[in-house]
Amino acid sequence: MKKILIPTDFTLNSFQTIDYVLKLFKHETCEFYFLNTYSYDANGLDAIQLLQADEDWFDKPKLNAQKQLGKLVERYTLNCKALNHQFFAVSDCSELLLSIQKNIKNLNIDLIILTSKKEKNLGKKTQSIVEKIRCCPVLIVPPHAATSNKINITIASDFKQQVNTHQIDKFLNILENTNLEITVLILEKQNALSDTASNNLEAMLDYLKQISGHTASLHYTGASYNLKAYAQSHLDGIMCVIDKKPHLLRKIGVFKSDIFSTLKQLHTNTVLTIHQ
């Protein structure tokens, strides 16, 4: 049983994401957890007014979230044609990042689903989740994402570092009953790889052959800026990008991950982010 966490704010975009994910995993046995976080609007209230607030003031956000989550679970339970899908509601008075961290541990989550916006730049919440959640792969779904009968997953990297395949394993295991096609996209010219990069690429190809039984196809972009052109011609597939292990200056917040400039190029694609 695979467990998938889907934060939702009850907007049309988030509903489209859920529909996409259900189609993507239609052959898989999954539990889907719809997560909504809420907070209290205490703007303009002083400490005394906050203490004097009645139960209705505290109960209203909670009850509203539970009501909408209940409708969401009911809607998909009744309308979902896949008998191997189950739906659950998670309501939490918390910041979204903290709630995701808690529920990954409590529910043993295998995958997080995020809804991206139409804009090229990721929202602050999405950036924070990609940056801080390193124990679990994150799938970012754009509006109007499309699926096909054969799912193409493209693993894009310059292979200057050896790829930790643990999170790729987790994602591919969720799609164990789905017809997959795997492509390795090297962000470099074919004859310009260093010995280290060539060895790391070879290790990735050996790994993919072991888990799939056949050799993955290879493409070279020639340069990292050609990634966008490749992605635009593969909108119905999933681009897999790798967030490198953070160094000290990134950990203390001086620098951000290079992955965000990559995600900016892929804002119209469904993107799987995995972490070293």
C-alpha positions, 0 to 999 in steps of 0.5 A: 500500500503506497501512501501519498500526501496531497496538500489542498487549499480547495482551489480549482488548481488543487482539484485538477492536481488530484484528478491528475494524480488519480489518473497517474496512479490508476493501476496502483494500490494507494492511500491518498491523504488530503491535507489542509492546514489552517490558522487563526486570524488574530490581526487587530486583536490584543492579548486581552481580546484574544483571551476573551474570544469565544469557542465559536471563534476558535472552532470556525476555522477548524470546522470549515476545514473539516467540512470541506475535507469531508466533502472532498473525501466523499466526492472522490470516494463516490466517483473514483472508479479505481477500487484500489484507491482509498481517501482520507482527510487530514486537518491541521492547525499548523504551518504547511511545512511543519504539518507535512514534516509531521505527517510524513513521519506519522503516516509513513508517507511515500510521496508528496504532491504539490500544486504549482502556479502558472507563474514561472517562479515557485511560491515561497511555500513550495520552495520551502517544502522542496528545500526542507523536505529531504526524506521524501520525493516531491512531485510538483504538478502544474495546472492542466497537467496531462497523462498518457497510457505510457508514462515517460520519466526523464532523469535529468542530471549533469552526473558530476555527483553520483545519484542517490537512487533511494528516492527514485526507488520510492517513486518507481515502486509506486508505479510498479504496475504502470507502463513506464518508459525511462529516459536519461537526459545528460545536461552536457555534450556527449564527448565532454563528460569527465571520467567521474561523470561518465562513471556516475552515468554508467552506475545510473544506467546499470541501476535502471537496467536492474529495476526495469529489465531493459536499457534506458534511452539516452539524450544529451542536451549539449548544455543545461540551458537546452533543458527547457526545449527538451521539456517543452516537447515532453509535456505529458511526461515527468521530468525528474531533477536532483537536488544536490546535498546542501553545503554549509552556506546553504544550510544556514540560509546564505545560498539557495539550492540550484534546483530552483533555477532548473524548476523555473525552466520546467514550470509547465511540466510535472516535475519529480524532485529527489534529494541527495 
